[in-house]
Every structure is written in structure tokens, then in C-alpha cells.
Amino acid sequence: MIATSQPLEERYHPRVASDVTVKVLMNGRAYPTRAKDLSMAGLYLIGPYQDAERVTVAIPLPGREVVSICRVARRLPDGVGLEFDVLDWEDMFALARYMHPRLPAD
């Protein structure tokens, strides 16, 4: 089943394509996987996480590793859309610095 928290055209935060390998933290281990895209609100994680309700991720960004528990917002055959539960100011700044040069110009 595909779950969607909001229609894609109504997203508040733009997403940027990502080449970042994130770590999914499960059962005391870190598993590398690819993030297809990233926004200030969440990311799309490639992999078999459709049965999960929450996933903890560590995103290595320049100058800071952002670690957050995420809620599964939508499920697709190749992965899951995740929404960050809580980010502190430093995490938000790190995400903004990563995303800014990758956003399309108006």
C-alpha cells in the first residue's frame, strides 16, 4: 500500500536530487543506503524499508553529520519517503548549506 502524507505538488519544501550515501541505524548497526533526494523536511530513501514506521538516519553533510529519527510518510516500490521528526538549528543550517547551491534557479 502507498501512503502519502500530502500530494507531491503541495510540498512546502523543495527537494533536490542527492548523491549522498546515508546510514540507516537499525539493531545497533549502521547500514549504508542511498538517498534519492533531500529537502529541509525529509528525504527519499532507496531500499526495503516499507514495513518500517520510523527510521533513524545519519546524513553525512559537509561539516556535520545530521542524525534524526524519521517518520515514514509514503511508501513506493523502490523505497520510502521520510519526514524528519526533529532537527536542531545546526542540523537545519547544515541542510540549507547543502541544498542551496543545488536548488534550481528561478
Z-matrix of the N, CA and C atoms (Angstrom, degrees):
N
C 1 1.441
C 2 1.516 1 109.63
N 3 1.319 2 116.90 1 141.10
C 4 1.454 3 121.86 2 178.75
C 5 1.518 4 108.46 3 -100.43
N 6 1.325 5 116.07 4 124.78
C 7 1.454 6 120.83 5 178.37
C 8 1.519 7 108.43 6 -109.62
N 9 1.305 8 117.14 7 134.97
C 10 1.453 9 121.54 8 179.71
C 11 1.516 10 108.97 9 -128.73
N 12 1.322 11 117.05 10 128.47
C 13 1.453 12 120.13 11 179.20
C 14 1.524 13 110.93 12 -80.12
N 15 1.320 14 118.01 13 -33.30
C 16 1.447 15 122.04 14 175.55
C 17 1.515 16 108.58 15 -155.91
N 18 1.321 17 118.05 16 151.55
C 19 1.458 18 120.21 17 178.97
C 20 1.521 19 111.23 18 -59.35
N 21 1.323 20 116.86 19 144.44
C 22 1.453 21 120.98 20 -176.46
C 23 1.522 22 112.51 21 -57.86
N 24 1.335 23 118.06 22 -36.34
C 25 1.458 24 119.86 23 -178.36
C 26 1.526 25 113.05 24 -70.61
N 27 1.335 26 118.61 25 -11.77
C 28 1.455 27 122.34 26 -179.80
C 29 1.522 28 112.85 27 -101.05
N 30 1.307 29 118.85 28 13.30
C 31 1.455 30 120.28 29 -179.34
C 32 1.519 31 110.56 30 -63.63
N 33 1.304 32 115.67 31 136.95
C 34 1.453 33 121.50 32 179.37
C 35 1.519 34 110.70 33 -82.12
N 36 1.334 35 116.74 34 -38.94
C 37 1.456 36 122.06 35 -178.26
C 38 1.524 37 109.99 36 -102.16
N 39 1.333 38 117.86 37 126.59
C 40 1.466 39 119.30 38 176.91
C 41 1.525 40 110.97 39 -67.54
N 42 1.312 41 115.62 40 151.06
C 43 1.463 42 121.30 41 176.69
C 44 1.514 43 109.25 42 -106.21
N 45 1.329 44 115.23 43 148.85
C 46 1.457 45 120.89 44 175.77
C 47 1.527 46 108.10 45 -121.46
N 48 1.326 47 115.11 46 145.46
C 49 1.468 48 119.40 47 175.49
C 50 1.523 49 108.00 48 -59.95
N 51 1.314 50 115.61 49 145.55
C 52 1.459 51 120.21 50 -174.76
C 53 1.518 52 110.83 51 -128.29
N 54 1.316 53 115.22 52 142.81
C 55 1.460 54 120.95 53 172.67
C 56 1.526 55 109.95 54 -115.34
N 57 1.328 56 115.65 55 20.91
C 58 1.462 57 122.05 56 -175.21
C 59 1.522 58 110.55 57 -85.15
N 60 1.323 59 115.91 58 134.11
C 61 1.455 60 121.20 59 170.28
C 62 1.516 61 106.91 60 -92.95
N 63 1.315 62 116.70 61 116.45
C 64 1.458 63 121.33 62 179.65
C 65 1.518 64 109.39 63 -99.61
N 66 1.327 65 114.65 64 161.59
C 67 1.459 66 120.23 65 175.20
C 68 1.515 67 108.37 66 -105.19
N 69 1.310 68 115.74 67 129.64
C 70 1.455 69 121.49 68 173.02
C 71 1.524 70 106.02 69 -97.72
N 72 1.325 71 116.30 70 124.00
C 73 1.458 72 121.34 71 -176.92
C 74 1.517 73 108.98 72 -97.69
N 75 1.346 74 115.15 73 112.53
C 76 1.463 75 121.39 74 -178.92
C 77 1.517 76 109.85 75 -142.96
N 78 1.319 77 116.16 76 136.92
C 79 1.470 78 121.86 77 174.25
C 80 1.520 79 112.42 78 53.40
N 81 1.327 80 116.61 79 39.06
C 82 1.455 81 121.08 80 176.94
C 83 1.519 82 114.79 81 76.06
N 84 1.328 83 117.86 82 10.26
C 85 1.463 84 121.40 83 -179.90
C 86 1.519 85 109.70 84 -128.98
N 87 1.328 86 115.11 85 159.79
C 88 1.461 87 121.62 86 176.80
C 89 1.520 88 108.37 87 -111.39
N 90 1.333 89 116.29 88 123.45
C 91 1.460 90 122.34 89 -179.52
C 92 1.526 91 109.24 90 -111.27
N 93 1.336 92 117.17 91 122.87
C 94 1.466 93 118.29 92 179.12
C 95 1.523 94 111.07 93 -74.96
N 96 1.319 95 116.27 94 140.01
C 97 1.456 96 122.87 95 175.18
C 98 1.522 97 107.99 96 -152.63
N 99 1.314 98 116.70 97 168.43
C 100 1.455 99 120.76 98 -175.20
C 101 1.519 100 110.96 99 -99.36
N 102 1.319 101 115.06 100 138.95
C 103 1.461 102 121.43 101 171.39
C 104 1.528 103 106.67 102 -95.64
N 105 1.323 104 116.22 103 121.72
C 106 1.467 105 121.53 104 -179.24
C 107 1.523 106 111.17 105 -72.56
N 108 1.331 107 116.00 106 -39.92
C 109 1.452 108 120.42 107 175.68
C 110 1.515 109 109.55 108 -151.20
N 111 1.332 110 114.24 109 169.71
C 112 1.455 111 120.48 110 -172.75
C 113 1.524 112 108.37 111 -146.09
N 114 1.331 113 116.81 112 144.45
C 115 1.462 114 121.64 113 173.95
C 116 1.520 115 108.11 114 -141.30
N 117 1.317 116 115.19 115 178.86
C 118 1.454 117 119.68 116 176.96
C 119 1.531 118 111.28 117 -71.26
N 120 1.324 119 117.06 118 -14.20
C 121 1.463 120 121.23 119 -178.00
C 122 1.520 121 113.61 120 -104.67
N 123 1.335 122 117.84 121 -17.91
C 124 1.461 123 119.49 122 -177.17
C 125 1.504 124 112.77 123 173.85
N 126 1.343 125 115.50 124 -160.57
C 127 1.454 126 121.26 125 -177.99
C 128 1.522 127 109.52 126 -155.21
N 129 1.327 128 114.68 127 163.34
C 130 1.459 129 120.20 128 174.44
C 131 1.511 130 106.97 129 -106.78
N 132 1.313 131 116.56 130 120.38
C 133 1.455 132 123.47 131 -174.37
C 134 1.521 133 109.96 132 -104.20
N 135 1.315 134 117.23 133 123.33
C 136 1.459 135 122.53 134 177.49
C 137 1.524 136 108.38 135 -80.00
N 138 1.325 137 116.79 136 129.03
C 139 1.460 138 119.19 137 176.24
C 140 1.513 139 113.08 138 143.57
N 141 1.322 140 115.24 139 175.80
C 142 1.470 141 121.92 140 -173.93
C 143 1.533 142 112.84 141 -86.57
N 144 1.318 143 117.00 142 65.94
C 145 1.464 144 120.22 143 -178.10
C 146 1.525 145 111.73 144 -111.76
N 147 1.334 146 117.44 145 20.28
C 148 1.458 147 121.64 146 -174.59
C 149 1.535 148 113.54 147 -62.42
N 150 1.321 149 117.95 148 -25.49
C 151 1.465 150 120.46 149 -179.06
C 152 1.523 151 112.69 150 -85.52
N 153 1.319 152 117.34 151 -9.75
C 154 1.459 153 121.07 152 -177.33
C 155 1.521 154 111.34 153 -79.88
N 156 1.311 155 116.95 154 147.72
C 157 1.467 156 122.58 155 171.79
C 158 1.522 157 110.07 156 -99.90
N 159 1.324 158 115.71 157 -35.21
C 160 1.466 159 122.51 158 178.27
C 161 1.520 160 108.43 159 -136.04
N 162 1.324 161 114.75 160 145.40
C 163 1.465 162 121.68 161 -179.60
C 164 1.523 163 107.33 162 -137.53
N 165 1.322 164 117.47 163 135.69
C 166 1.460 165 121.11 164 173.76
C 167 1.519 166 108.23 165 -97.10
N 168 1.340 167 115.59 166 128.37
C 169 1.457 168 120.74 167 -179.17
C 170 1.524 169 110.06 168 -123.53
N 171 1.330 170 114.62 169 151.08
C 172 1.461 171 122.61 170 172.12
C 173 1.525 172 106.27 171 -122.60
N 174 1.330 173 116.41 172 118.36
C 175 1.456 174 122.57 173 -175.68
C 176 1.522 175 108.07 174 -108.47
N 177 1.333 176 118.12 175 111.88
C 178 1.461 177 120.01 176 -179.72
C 179 1.531 178 110.72 177 -79.69
N 180 1.321 179 116.04 178 107.08
C 181 1.456 180 121.69 179 177.67
C 182 1.526 181 108.52 180 -111.82
N 183 1.306 182 117.66 181 159.03
C 184 1.469 183 119.21 182 178.78
C 185 1.531 184 111.64 183 -55.87
N 186 1.307 185 116.25 184 122.04
C 187 1.458 186 121.90 185 177.54
C 188 1.514 187 116.05 186 85.24
N 189 1.329 188 118.34 187 -10.05
C 190 1.471 189 119.30 188 -177.44
C 191 1.521 190 110.72 189 -165.30
N 192 1.318 191 115.47 190 140.24
C 193 1.458 192 120.43 191 171.06
C 194 1.534 193 107.18 192 -98.78
N 195 1.328 194 116.23 193 119.32
C 196 1.457 195 121.89 194 179.74
C 197 1.525 196 107.83 195 -89.10
N 198 1.330 197 116.21 196 120.70
C 199 1.462 198 121.92 197 179.23
C 200 1.523 199 107.57 198 -116.50
N 201 1.333 200 115.63 199 128.09
C 202 1.464 201 119.55 200 -178.71
C 203 1.522 202 110.70 201 -151.17
N 204 1.316 203 114.54 202 146.28
C 205 1.457 204 120.44 203 165.95
C 206 1.517 205 105.72 204 -80.33
N 207 1.323 206 116.33 205 135.88
C 208 1.461 207 121.41 206 -177.92
C 209 1.518 208 109.74 207 -124.44
N 210 1.328 209 114.94 208 148.12
C 211 1.453 210 122.04 209 175.73
C 212 1.518 211 108.37 210 -97.52
N 213 1.329 212 116.91 211 135.44
C 214 1.457 213 121.06 212 176.65
C 215 1.527 214 107.64 213 -72.85
N 216 1.342 215 116.15 214 116.46
C 217 1.458 216 121.72 215 -176.60
C 218 1.523 217 112.18 216 -98.25
N 219 1.336 218 116.77 217 -31.16
C 220 1.468 219 119.88 218 177.34
C 221 1.519 220 108.84 219 -152.18
N 222 1.310 221 114.08 220 153.73
C 223 1.466 222 121.98 221 -177.03
C 224 1.517 223 108.91 222 -124.73
N 225 1.311 224 115.50 223 130.56
C 226 1.457 225 122.40 224 176.47
C 227 1.525 226 107.84 225 -130.16
N 228 1.324 227 118.48 226 165.23
C 229 1.470 228 119.83 227 -176.15
C 230 1.525 229 115.17 228 -56.91
N 231 1.343 230 117.76 229 -32.78
C 232 1.470 231 118.84 230 -176.13
C 233 1.525 232 114.25 231 -97.62
N 234 1.338 233 117.85 232 -4.05
C 235 1.457 234 118.78 233 -179.19
C 236 1.509 235 112.61 234 172.44
N 237 1.347 236 114.68 235 -161.41
C 238 1.457 237 120.55 236 -176.60
C 239 1.526 238 110.56 237 -135.19
N 240 1.328 239 114.72 238 146.49
C 241 1.455 240 121.56 239 171.90
C 242 1.512 241 108.27 240 -91.22
N 243 1.316 242 116.86 241 126.70
C 244 1.463 243 122.18 242 -176.28
C 245 1.514 244 110.59 243 -114.09
N 246 1.333 245 116.54 244 144.33
C 247 1.460 246 123.18 245 172.52
C 248 1.521 247 108.37 246 -114.36
N 249 1.336 248 116.21 247 132.07
C 250 1.455 249 120.73 248 177.70
C 251 1.522 250 109.59 249 -63.46
N 252 1.346 251 116.47 250 137.20
C 253 1.464 252 120.21 251 173.70
C 254 1.523 253 109.82 252 -74.26
N 255 1.311 254 116.28 253 -59.55
C 256 1.460 255 121.87 254 -177.23
C 257 1.527 256 108.57 255 -143.18
N 258 1.320 257 115.55 256 134.83
C 259 1.459 258 121.71 257 172.06
C 260 1.524 259 107.88 258 -126.67
N 261 1.321 260 116.71 259 139.35
C 262 1.459 261 117.82 260 174.69
C 263 1.530 262 109.01 261 -85.33
N 264 1.322 263 116.56 262 175.10
C 265 1.463 264 120.62 263 -175.99
C 266 1.518 265 112.20 264 -59.76
N 267 1.318 266 117.46 265 -41.87
C 268 1.469 267 120.24 266 -178.70
C 269 1.530 268 111.42 267 -64.38
N 270 1.340 269 116.68 268 -37.59
C 271 1.467 270 120.41 269 175.82
C 272 1.523 271 110.51 270 -63.84
N 273 1.340 272 116.77 271 -43.46
C 274 1.473 273 120.04 272 179.54
C 275 1.520 274 111.20 273 -63.74
N 276 1.323 275 117.07 274 -40.99
C 277 1.463 276 119.98 275 178.22
C 278 1.530 277 110.79 276 -63.69
N 279 1.336 278 117.09 277 -41.98
C 280 1.469 279 120.48 278 179.07
C 281 1.531 280 110.59 279 -62.62
N 282 1.327 281 117.35 280 -43.04
C 283 1.464 282 120.48 281 177.01
C 284 1.526 283 111.20 282 -62.90
N 285 1.325 284 117.08 283 -44.41
C 286 1.463 285 120.84 284 -179.70
C 287 1.525 286 111.14 285 -62.38
N 288 1.347 287 117.77 286 -41.92
C 289 1.475 288 120.55 287 178.25
C 290 1.519 289 111.08 288 -64.08
N 291 1.331 290 117.80 289 -36.66
C 292 1.461 291 121.18 290 178.28
C 293 1.531 292 110.69 291 -69.31
N 294 1.323 293 116.69 292 -43.79
C 295 1.449 294 120.85 293 -172.69
C 296 1.527 295 113.93 294 -77.41
N 297 1.315 296 117.87 295 -36.80
C 298 1.470 297 121.03 296 -171.58
C 299 1.523 298 114.01 297 -49.41
N 300 1.336 299 120.40 298 -51.90
C 301 1.470 300 118.38 299 -178.42
C 302 1.532 301 113.58 300 -71.07
N 303 1.299 302 118.29 301 -11.82
C 304 1.468 303 122.14 302 -178.56
C 305 1.537 304 113.66 303 -96.55
N 306 1.324 305 116.43 304 -9.18
C 307 1.461 306 120.43 305 179.50
C 308 1.522 307 110.03 306 -72.11
N 309 1.331 308 117.22 307 144.01
C 310 1.460 309 119.05 308 177.72
C 311 1.526 310 110.83 309 -67.03
N 312 1.318 311 115.42 310 143.73
C 313 1.463 312 120.31 311 177.32
C 314 1.518 313 109.60 312 -74.90
N 315 1.308 314 116.30 313 141.93
C 316 1.473 315 120.07 314 178.74
C 317 1.503 316 111.99 315 -78.04
